[in-house]
């Protein structure tokens, strides 16, 4: 058994979760905040059998897109602390995914 942690952009989270649910996967959504841009995102928790990991990854690749986003001076720990910082465009990944092994899972 595997636990997939997928950190996705809020703009993609609804369609990604819906597509996973439609494909028969159980998905738990958590509201989270990233450390770099300090903006909201969604962490999806997906428990699945090892044979279905690639199916989940394919769905995430399909619905979680890379995009460009403005990094404002107050949204970064580094340059954002300086008054003379200017906004800059950064590339934000579609999803950051961790696949973890699960020793035991029970639904109670």
N, C-alpha and C positions, 0 to 999 in steps of 0.2 A: 504494500500500500504506500502511496505517496501523498504528501501534502504540498500543494502548489500555492505559493504566496506570490501574487501578481500585483505590483504597485502600478496603477494606471492613472492616466489623466482623467480628471472629473468629466471632461467632455466626452470621453469614450466609455466611461464606466457602465452606463445604463445599457447600451447596445451590447457591450461585451458580456455583461452578466446575463442579459436576456438570451443571447445566443448560446451561452454555456448551459443555461437552464433548459432551453428548448432542446439541446442535444442530450439532455438527461443527467447532467451533472448537478450536484448540490453545491450552491455558492453562498458564501457568507460575505457581506460587504461591510467594510469598516471605513469610516471617515478618518483620513490621516492628513498630515501636513509634511511636505518635504523640507529638508534642511537647507537646500541650495537656494531655491527661489522663494521659499517660505509661502507657498501657495497650496491650496487644498488639492488633495488627490484622493483616490480610493484604493484601498488594499482589498483584493479579493482573495478569500481562502477557499481553495477547491481541493476536496479529498477525492482521490481516484485510484484505480488500480494502475500498476506500472504500465500495462499494455495500452492504456488510454492517455498517457502523458502527451504524446505527440499530437493527438486530436485536440487536446486543450491548448497546446502551444500554437497549433495552426489557427484555431479560432481567435486566440489573442492577437496573433500576427495580422489576421484579417481585419479586426475591428479596432485595434489600438495603433493609431498612426503617429509617426514622428511629425513634429510641427515646430515652427519657429515662434518664439514668444519673447516679449520685451521683459528684460530684467531691470526693474526700476531700482534706483539707488537704495531704497529702504528695504528691498527684498533679499539682500545678501548680507552675510556676516562680515565679509571683507570690505569691498569697495563701498558697500551701502552705508558704512559708518562715516564716510567722508562727505562733507557738505558739497564738494565740487564734483561728485560723481555724476556722470551722465547715464541715462538709460541705454542699454545695449541689447541687441537682438541675440538670443541664444537658441540653440536647437534643443528641444525637449524630446526625450525618447518616448515611444509609444507605450512601452511597458518594461518594467524591470521585474524579472521573474526568478524566483528561487524554487527549486524542486527538492523537497526534503523527504527523507525516508521516515516511515512511521512504523514503530514496532507493534503498536496495538491501537485499535480503534473500536469503540463501542458506542452504539446509540442506545441511550437509556430512556 
